[in-house]
Amino acid sequence: MTAERPTTEPSRARALFSTADFRLLRNALASHARVTEDREDLARINALHHRLGTYVSGD
């Protein structure tokens, strides 16, 4: 005998961050980018800032 598994679908994933959270994170990164002197760190900050911006409509 084999045990039958329920055929229910997994629950829908919930968003971890709101749009306001993304804006706040982008603003914090921009502030940090203005004062950092490490060019490698600045490149990573700019890339992350850009990626976060794709989730914020209207920017």
C-alpha positions as CSV (number, residue, x, y, z in Angstrom):
1,M,0.0,0.0,0.0
2,T,1.1,3.5,-0.7
3,A,0.1,6.5,1.3
4,E,-1.6,9.1,-0.7
5,R,-0.5,12.7,-0.5
6,P,-2.8,15.6,-0.5
7,T,-2.9,17.4,-3.8
8,T,-3.1,20.9,-2.3
9,E,-1.0,23.6,-3.8
10,P,1.6,25.4,-1.7
11,S,0.6,28.7,-0.2
12,R,1.4,31.8,-2.1
13,A,4.7,33.6,-1.2
14,R,4.4,36.9,0.6
15,A,6.5,39.9,-0.2
16,L,9.3,40.5,2.3
17,F,9.7,44.2,1.6
18,S,7.2,46.9,0.8
19,T,7.8,49.5,-1.9
20,A,8.5,52.0,0.9
21,D,11.2,49.6,2.3
22,F,12.9,49.5,-1.1
23,R,12.9,53.3,-1.3
24,L,14.4,53.5,2.2
25,L,17.1,51.0,1.3
26,R,17.9,52.9,-1.9
27,N,18.2,56.2,0.0
28,A,20.4,54.6,2.6
29,L,22.7,53.2,-0.1
30,A,22.8,56.5,-1.9
31,S,23.8,58.2,1.4
32,H,26.5,55.7,2.0
33,A,27.8,56.0,-1.6
34,R,28.3,59.7,-1.2
35,V,30.7,59.2,1.7
36,T,32.6,56.0,0.7
37,E,36.0,56.2,-0.8
38,D,36.5,52.5,-1.6
39,R,35.9,52.2,-5.4
40,E,35.2,48.5,-5.2
41,D,32.6,49.1,-2.5
42,L,31.1,52.0,-4.5
43,A,30.7,49.7,-7.5
44,R,28.8,47.1,-5.4
45,I,26.7,49.8,-3.9
46,N,25.8,51.3,-7.3
47,A,24.9,47.8,-8.6
48,L,22.7,47.0,-5.6
49,H,21.1,50.5,-5.8
50,H,20.2,49.9,-9.4
51,R,18.8,46.4,-8.7
52,L,16.6,47.7,-5.9
53,G,15.4,50.5,-8.2
54,T,13.9,47.9,-10.6
55,Y,11.4,47.0,-7.8
56,V,10.4,50.6,-7.1
57,S,7.9,51.9,-9.6
58,G,8.1,55.6,-10.6
59,D,11.9,56.0,-10.2
